[in-house]
Amino acid sequence: MSRHGYHGHGAFGQQCVVVPSHDLVVAVTAQGESQTVFDALWECLLPGLDRPENAEDDELLAARLRQLALPPVPGSSAGPGPGPGPGGSVSGVLDASAEDSALPDGTTVTVDSADGGWLVRFGSLFDVEVGFGDWRESSPLGRPVVASGAWQGSNFLADLVLVTTPHHVRLMVDGGAGRATAVWSTVPLTGPRLELHLRSPLMTRPDVA
């Protein structure tokens, strides 16, 4: 039970809050602190629901929602390759000794410029489209992932966010050393193998056919 209504509290701060008195259901899949969500609900959202409708307030809320976004990966669009705009190619062999690694050791990671961003190939496992200055969506194995990347010196960095989950993977490819790492923000409860979380239907039990 909550201060108002009731809620289901999931791993990593995921929430489903139900307030029958206001005909309200709030679902949160982003990773975060549950108390922060509750404070926002009780101190901001619920008092606002009791107020009469106001077109100006509605427009302010709509404008605010349009501006909400995860910040893209900072850095340059220009890699070590020639030519203007997002570009550069690099490859590296994945080192799975990094804590919370998302991919098998020895996976070859290749980054190539494509369509104003990049295409990242994870060996023969799957490919992911990566945007520069924004997020690009692809579904390499059936489930959606959005990705943003940039060059920082000779290193290529990208964030891969699994849509509808609280998880993301930070990829780093060191062009000078020929080495790559792919590390979870938080390892999913069902295991660290990224390719399993990109499959549709979701299969996180390799022992289940």
C-alpha positions as CSV (number, residue, x, y, z in Angstrom):
1,M,0.0,0.0,0.0
2,S,1.1,3.6,-0.7
3,R,0.2,6.9,0.8
4,H,-2.4,7.0,-1.9
5,G,-3.5,3.8,-3.6
6,Y,-1.0,1.0,-4.0
7,H,2.1,0.1,-6.0
8,G,4.3,-2.6,-7.3
9,H,8.0,-2.1,-6.7
10,G,10.3,-3.8,-9.2
11,A,14.1,-4.2,-9.5
12,F,16.3,-1.1,-10.3
13,G,13.6,1.3,-9.1
14,Q,10.9,0.3,-11.7
15,Q,7.4,1.1,-10.5
16,C,3.7,0.7,-11.2
17,V,1.6,3.0,-9.1
18,V,-2.2,2.8,-9.0
19,V,-4.3,5.6,-7.4
20,P,-8.0,4.6,-7.8
21,S,-9.3,7.8,-6.3
22,H,-7.8,9.7,-9.2
23,D,-8.3,7.0,-11.9
24,L,-4.5,7.1,-12.3
25,V,-1.9,4.5,-13.2
26,V,1.8,5.5,-13.5
27,A,4.4,3.1,-14.9
28,V,8.1,3.8,-14.6
29,T,10.6,1.6,-16.5
30,A,13.6,3.8,-16.2
31,Q,16.3,3.0,-13.7
32,G,16.1,5.4,-10.7
33,E,15.2,5.9,-7.0
34,S,11.7,4.9,-6.1
35,Q,11.4,7.5,-3.4
36,T,12.1,10.2,-6.0
37,V,9.1,8.9,-8.0
38,F,6.8,8.9,-5.0
39,D,7.8,12.4,-4.0
40,A,7.0,13.7,-7.5
41,L,3.6,11.9,-7.5
42,W,2.4,13.0,-4.1
43,E,3.8,16.6,-4.1
44,C,3.4,17.5,-7.8
45,L,1.2,15.2,-9.8
46,L,-1.7,14.5,-7.5
47,P,-2.3,18.2,-6.4
48,G,-2.3,19.1,-10.1
49,L,-5.0,16.6,-10.9
50,D,-7.3,18.2,-8.3
51,R,-7.1,21.6,-10.1
52,P,-9.6,22.6,-12.8
53,E,-8.4,22.2,-16.4
54,N,-6.3,25.0,-17.7
55,A,-5.3,25.3,-21.4
56,E,-2.1,27.2,-20.5
57,D,-1.0,24.6,-18.0
58,D,-1.7,21.9,-20.5
59,E,0.5,23.6,-23.1
60,L,3.3,24.1,-20.6
61,L,3.2,20.4,-19.7
62,A,3.1,19.4,-23.4
63,A,6.1,21.6,-24.1
64,R,8.0,20.2,-21.2
65,L,7.3,16.6,-22.3
66,R,8.5,17.4,-25.8
67,Q,11.9,18.5,-24.4
68,L,12.5,15.5,-22.3
69,A,15.2,13.2,-23.7
70,L,18.2,11.3,-22.7
71,P,21.3,13.3,-23.6
72,P,23.2,11.9,-26.5
73,V,26.8,10.8,-26.1
74,P,29.1,13.9,-26.2
75,G,32.0,14.1,-28.5
76,S,32.9,14.6,-32.2
77,S,31.3,13.3,-35.3
78,A,34.7,13.1,-37.0
79,G,36.7,10.0,-36.4
80,P,40.2,9.0,-37.7
81,G,38.7,8.4,-41.2
82,P,38.6,11.0,-44.0
83,G,35.7,13.2,-45.0
84,P,33.3,15.6,-43.4
85,G,30.3,14.6,-41.2
86,P,29.9,11.5,-39.1
87,G,32.6,9.1,-40.1
88,G,35.6,7.2,-39.2
89,S,36.1,3.4,-38.9
90,V,37.6,1.4,-36.1
91,S,37.6,-2.1,-34.9
92,G,38.6,-3.9,-31.7
93,V,38.5,-7.2,-30.0
94,L,36.2,-7.3,-27.0
95,D,37.8,-7.8,-23.6
96,A,35.2,-9.5,-21.4
97,S,37.3,-9.2,-18.3
98,A,35.8,-5.8,-17.7
99,E,33.3,-6.0,-14.8
100,D,29.7,-6.5,-16.0
101,S,30.7,-7.2,-19.6
102,A,27.7,-7.6,-21.9
103,L,29.3,-9.6,-24.7
104,P,31.5,-12.7,-25.0
105,D,35.3,-12.4,-24.8
106,G,37.0,-12.1,-28.2
107,T,34.0,-10.7,-30.1
108,T,35.2,-8.4,-32.9
109,V,33.5,-5.0,-32.8
110,T,33.6,-3.0,-36.0
111,V,32.4,0.6,-36.4
112,D,31.7,2.0,-39.9
113,S,30.1,5.3,-40.9
114,A,26.6,4.9,-42.3
115,D,23.7,7.3,-43.0
116,G,24.9,10.3,-41.0
117,G,25.8,8.0,-38.1
118,W,27.4,4.6,-37.7
119,L,26.8,0.9,-38.0
120,V,28.3,-1.2,-35.3
121,R,28.8,-4.9,-36.0
122,F,29.3,-7.2,-33.1
123,G,30.9,-10.1,-34.9
124,S,28.3,-12.5,-36.3
125,L,26.0,-11.8,-33.4
126,F,24.1,-8.7,-34.5
127,D,24.5,-5.1,-35.9
128,V,23.3,-1.9,-34.2
129,E,22.6,1.5,-35.8
130,V,24.1,4.4,-33.9
131,G,23.2,8.1,-34.2
132,F,25.3,11.2,-33.7
133,G,23.7,14.0,-31.6
134,D,20.5,11.9,-31.4
135,W,19.3,8.4,-30.8
136,R,18.8,5.9,-33.6
137,E,16.5,2.9,-33.3
138,S,17.0,-0.5,-34.7
139,S,15.8,-4.0,-33.9
140,P,18.8,-6.3,-34.8
141,L,17.2,-9.4,-33.3
142,G,13.6,-8.4,-33.1
143,R,13.5,-6.2,-29.9
144,P,14.2,-2.5,-30.2
145,V,17.4,-0.7,-29.0
146,V,18.3,2.9,-29.4
147,A,21.9,4.1,-29.6
148,S,23.9,7.3,-29.7
149,G,27.6,7.6,-30.2
150,A,30.6,9.9,-30.8
151,W,34.3,10.0,-31.2
152,Q,36.4,11.1,-28.2
153,G,39.9,11.3,-29.6
154,S,40.8,7.9,-31.1
155,N,38.1,6.2,-29.1
156,F,34.5,5.5,-30.3
157,L,31.9,5.6,-27.5
158,A,28.3,4.6,-27.8
159,D,25.3,4.0,-25.4
160,L,22.9,1.2,-26.3
161,V,19.6,1.6,-24.4
162,L,17.2,-1.3,-24.3
163,V,13.7,0.1,-24.9
164,T,11.2,-0.6,-22.1
165,T,13.9,-1.7,-19.7
166,P,16.1,0.2,-17.1
167,H,19.3,-1.1,-18.7
168,H,21.8,0.2,-21.1
169,V,25.3,-0.8,-22.3
170,R,28.3,1.6,-22.7
171,L,30.5,0.5,-25.6
172,M,34.0,1.8,-26.0
173,V,36.3,0.9,-28.9
174,D,39.9,1.9,-28.5
175,G,41.2,2.5,-32.0
176,G,44.9,2.7,-31.0
177,A,44.9,-0.5,-28.9
178,G,42.4,-2.5,-31.0
179,R,40.5,-3.3,-27.9
180,A,36.8,-2.9,-27.0
181,T,34.6,-3.1,-23.9
182,A,30.8,-3.3,-23.6
183,V,29.6,-2.8,-20.0
184,W,26.1,-2.8,-18.4
185,S,24.9,0.1,-16.4
186,T,23.4,-2.6,-14.2
187,V,23.4,-6.2,-15.1
188,P,19.9,-7.6,-15.8
189,L,18.6,-10.1,-13.3
190,T,18.3,-12.6,-16.1
191,G,22.0,-12.5,-17.0
192,P,24.6,-10.4,-18.8
193,R,24.4,-11.8,-22.4
194,L,23.2,-8.8,-24.5
195,E,22.1,-10.8,-27.5
196,L,19.5,-12.7,-25.4
197,H,17.9,-9.4,-24.4
198,L,17.6,-8.2,-28.0
199,R,15.7,-11.3,-29.2
200,S,12.0,-11.3,-29.8
201,P,10.3,-13.0,-28.2
202,L,12.5,-12.3,-25.1
203,M,14.7,-15.3,-24.4
204,T,16.9,-14.9,-21.3
205,R,17.2,-18.6,-20.5
206,P,19.6,-20.3,-22.9
207,D,18.6,-23.7,-21.5
208,V,15.0,-23.2,-22.7
209,A,14.3,-24.1,-26.3
